[in-house]
């Protein structure tokens, strides 16, 4: 069974791949930022910290 951490890690990998394929600088930056947020979320889990992704998602609601 796939966990939330697995999902966010896969999303980070996908964002990194999209960043490498992008030719528009703004898109590259956005993909790297999203990958960073996903990885923050992966590594903040279990430590009692709220990741930037969690905060970003909460703020958008």
N, C-alpha and C positions, 0 to 999 in steps of 0.2 A: 504494500500500500504506500502510495506517495504521500509524503508529509508536506506541510506548508513550507518548510525549509527547502525541501527538494524542488518544489514549484518555483520559489523565488530564486534559487540558484540557477535553474534552467532558464528563467526569464532573464537573469543577468547575462548568462552566456549568449542568449539570443540578441540582447541589446548590444553586446560587444561585437557580435558578428555583423549586425546592421551598421554599427558605427564604422567598421572596417570597410564595408561596401559603399557607404555613403560618399557622395562627392560634394555635397553642400556643407560648408563649415558649421552652420547653425544646426543642421541635422546631426552631424557627428557629435557636436557638443551635447545635444539633447540625449542622444543614445548613451553616451558615456555617463552623463548625470543619472539617467534612469538605472543604468547598470550599477552605479555606485549606491543608489538608494536600495536597490534589491539586495545587494551584498551586505549593506548595513543591516537590513532587516534579517538576513540569514544569521549573521554573526552576533546580533544583539539578542536574539531569542535565547531564553534560558539564563540570561544574565540579569534579568530584571530591568533592562534598559528599554526605552521606547526608541525605535529607530526613526530616522528621518522620513522614511517611507510611511510609517504608521502615522506620524504627525502630519505629513502632507495629505494623506488620504482622509484623516479626520478633519483637517481644515477645509477640504473641498466639499464636505457634506453640508 
